[in-house]
Each structure stands twice: as C-alpha cells, then as structure tokens.
Amino acid sequence: MDGFAVTRLVIGAGFLLVAAAADVRTRRVPDPLWIGLGSIGLVVLAVELIQDQIEADAWALLGSAGLLFSAIFYGDPLFEEDGFHARPLRLLLFLVAAVLFAYPAVQHSASGASLSQGLLELYSMPAMILVYQLFYRARILHGGADAKALITLGLLVPTYPDMAPFPLMTLDPRVETFWRVTFPFSLVFWVDAAVLFLAVPLGLLLLNAARGNLAFPQALLGYRARLDSFPPHAWLMEKISARGDHVLVLFPRRDGNPTQDLDRLRAAGIDRAWVTPQIPFMVPLGGGFLLAFFVGNVLLGFLRLVT
C-alpha cells in the first residue's frame, strides 16, 4: 500500500467531511475549502515527483493544471453575461497553460519516444479541469460546488492510487492500461457517487409509503410539505399557472424565489404541496470517494456481474 495513496485518501475524506457538513447546513460550500484542497493536491504531487524522481516532463503538466486551477477562483472571467471580454493577462495565462500541456507530447514526439503510462495518466489533471468546467456549463453538473469538488479531487488524486489489496473490484488486465488513461480516477468516484445518489428515489418512496402519499411519479422525486412551514432546502413541484390551472412540475427550475408560487397556492386553498428536496451532493460524493478507493468502479463491477 503506497503512502501517498493513504495520504490522499485521508486528506480527501477529511475535506469532503467538512464540505458535506457545510452542504447539509446551507447547501453551499465555501470556495476557500476547494482552494485549500486543490493546493494541497498540487503540493502532494510535487513532493511525489521529487521523491520518486518521476520524469521532468510531469512538472509541465503540474504547472498547466495549477494555472487552470487558479483561473477558476482568481481574476475576472473571459465570458460574462454581456459577452466576451478580452483580458490580456488571463489570455496569456491560458496560453502558458496550453504550452505546458502540449510540451511533454511535443518533446517525446520530437525525440521519437512514446509517452510513459505515468505521463499519460497525469494528462488527466489539466484535461479534467476543462472537462468538468464544460460539464458545469452544459448543466451535466448542476452546482458550481460539484464541479469544483471534482476538479480539486482530481488534483488530489490525479492517477489511480496503489491501495493493494484494495480496491476489491479490479480492472481486467487486458484493458487496465487503456482504462486508466481514458477514464481518470476522479470519474470513478463521480460514478460511484451517482450510484449512491440512486438511493434517494428509493428513500423518498419509502418515506411517502409510510405517510400514505403514494402518487407516481412524484413519490419518487419528492414529498408533501405544509406551505405554512415551507422547508428551507426544497423546490416546489406544484404551481398555479398564470391562467389559474393547478399544475405539477416534476423537475422545477433550480433558481428563483418561491414566494409568489406559495401565495398563489395558498390563495387557491391549498395548504400542502409536493416539493423536491435539494440533495446535498457532497454527501454521496464523499461516499463515492471512499467507494472508489476501497471497492472500485461500482457501476463497472455491476455490469461485469450481469454480462
């Protein structure tokens, strides 16, 4: 069992515990926590590069990832609501990050040598920063904290850790090399978190069954709440439309103020309505992080069992 793997496990679990507690209380996770975790991840990798004397080209990838990571939290973005803003220093930063990203591949290509497995895996650090940012823009990730968590955890654990005899579910040796490059470890604990997240509809169904509120499909997505004591971390699934129709919205918008909708429902004589809870994603993400280390890719393991 590698000492760096254990260190990363302990640090990641500790930070995710704090993040989960904040997410449960306020449904927000402060940026300083992610800045701290990502910075520690880069430092741990730097120490590992020095101690294990990993090839010098790896420093270029660490530098590229560090620049892209800092751009998330510091400086004004290039794109804002009113359009594109040409900010020279920020553009220069991205140019340097791109040069550092390309350097190992160009260097090896010029010398006729192929990239090592370790370098190929480290490419996931800067690459996944961009991927998770795109996922957030495309609404595949619904919260900024979700994207920041995956980005910083990817910096903390940039390659598959050596935790033998864990994980319990291992990859087929015939595809392991390819899989470790094309499916970075941060995706594993995201997938595991998504599998844990599937327990939410089951839990809601059991809750509604116990309360005698078995109406489908809303019983899988939420629960009925009193409007005079509206829960603080929930979205309304029932509304009164502008035409006065009582409608059910299975996937309500994640923004806006429910006050007007609540007033309309009360005016229509409704005192209880279906709501969908704001699930603190840091909780299943913390579970997914631990599952990735100790069990492996749960979804892939399940597919291997049924095929």
MORA-V442379 format. One record per residue. N is the residue number from 1. PSI is psi in degrees with one decimal (999 if undefined). Layout:
n: (N/N)
psi: (PSI/PSI)
//
This chain:
n: (1/2/3/4/5/6/7/8/9/10/11/12/13/14/15/16/17/18/19/20/21/22/23/24/25/26/27/28/29/30/31/32/33/34/35/36/37/38/39/40/41/42/43/44/45/46/47/48/49/50/51/52/53/54/55/56/57/58/59/60/61/62/63/64/65/66/67/68/69/70/71/72/73/74/75/76/77/78/79/80/81/82/83/84/85/86/87/88/89/90/91/92/93/94/95/96/97/98/99/100/101/102/103/104/105/106/107/108/109/110/111/112/113/114/115/116/117/118/119/120/121/122/123/124/125/126/127/128/129/130/131/132/133/134/135/136/137/138/139/140/141/142/143/144/145/146/147/148/149/150/151/152/153/154/155/156/157/158/159/160/161/162/163/164/165/166/167/168/169/170/171/172/173/174/175/176/177/178/179/180/181/182/183/184/185/186/187/188/189/190/191/192/193/194/195/196/197/198/199/200/201/202/203/204/205/206/207/208/209/210/211/212/213/214/215/216/217/218/219/220/221/222/223/224/225/226/227/228/229/230/231/232/233/234/235/236/237/238/239/240/241/242/243/244/245/246/247/248/249/250/251/252/253/254/255/256/257/258/259/260/261/262/263/264/265/266/267/268/269/270/271/272/273/274/275/276/277/278/279/280/281/282/283/284/285/286/287/288/289/290/291/292/293/294/295/296/297/298/299/300/301/302/303/304/305/306/307)
psi: (124.8/135.3/-35.6/-35.4/-43.2/-42.1/-45.6/-38.9/-47.8/-45.5/-47.0/-43.9/-40.1/-46.8/-39.7/-30.8/-44.2/-42.3/-40.3/-41.1/-42.9/-39.1/-39.0/-40.9/-46.1/-6.6/25.9/146.5/122.1/142.9/-37.5/-29.5/-44.1/-36.7/-43.1/-44.5/-45.3/-40.1/-42.0/-40.4/-42.8/-38.3/-43.1/-41.9/-39.9/-43.4/-40.8/-40.9/-40.1/-46.8/-44.3/0.2/47.2/146.8/145.0/-27.3/-22.1/-27.3/-32.2/-40.2/-37.1/-42.6/-41.4/-45.9/-39.8/-40.2/-44.9/-37.5/-44.9/-30.5/-20.9/-35.9/-18.4/142.6/161.7/139.7/158.9/-34.4/124.5/-177.2/-31.8/4.2/-159.0/138.1/119.6/105.8/105.1/-46.2/-38.8/-40.5/-38.3/-40.2/-45.3/-34.6/-44.1/-41.9/-39.1/-40.2/-44.5/-36.9/-41.8/-21.8/-50.8/-41.7/-42.1/-42.6/-46.3/-36.2/-40.7/-32.9/-4.9/8.6/152.5/153.1/138.9/162.7/-41.1/-43.3/-41.8/-39.9/-37.3/-20.7/-20.2/-23.7/-63.8/-34.5/-44.1/-22.6/-44.4/-40.3/-46.7/-31.9/-42.3/-39.1/-38.6/-43.4/-33.7/1.8/18.8/-37.1/124.1/-11.4/146.3/-34.9/-34.0/-46.9/-44.0/-37.1/-46.9/-36.8/-48.3/-35.2/-31.8/-31.8/-35.3/-41.3/76.5/-21.9/168.0/123.3/152.3/97.4/25.5/131.8/11.8/155.4/161.3/-34.0/110.2/163.4/152.3/126.3/-28.1/-22.6/-0.5/-45.9/-47.3/-42.3/-40.2/-25.1/-42.9/-15.6/81.4/158.2/-30.5/-30.0/-29.0/-48.8/-18.9/-45.7/-43.9/-37.7/-39.4/-37.3/-44.1/-34.8/-25.6/-15.4/-16.5/-50.3/-37.7/-43.3/-40.6/-39.2/-44.1/-40.3/-45.9/-34.0/-41.0/-30.4/-4.6/30.6/55.4/84.7/128.8/145.5/-0.2/-22.6/-19.3/-12.7/-16.3/-159.1/166.8/135.1/150.7/137.6/-24.3/-10.9/58.3/129.3/142.4/-25.3/66.8/158.6/141.6/134.8/-11.4/139.2/160.0/117.5/171.3/-25.7/-1.7/7.2/142.3/113.5/153.9/126.9/108.4/-35.3/79.6/158.1/146.0/7.6/179.5/168.9/125.3/1.5/-47.3/-41.5/-38.1/-42.4/-40.6/-40.3/-43.6/-39.5/-27.1/4.9/17.8/125.6/-9.7/140.4/158.9/135.6/155.3/129.0/148.5/101.6/126.3/99.3/-19.1/-24.3/-56.7/-27.6/-39.3/-41.9/-39.5/-36.0/-45.7/-40.7/-40.1/-40.1/-43.9/-28.1/-44.1/-158.6/101.3/-43.3/-44.9/-39.2/-40.1/-41.6/-34.8/-30.7/-35.1/-4.6/999)
//
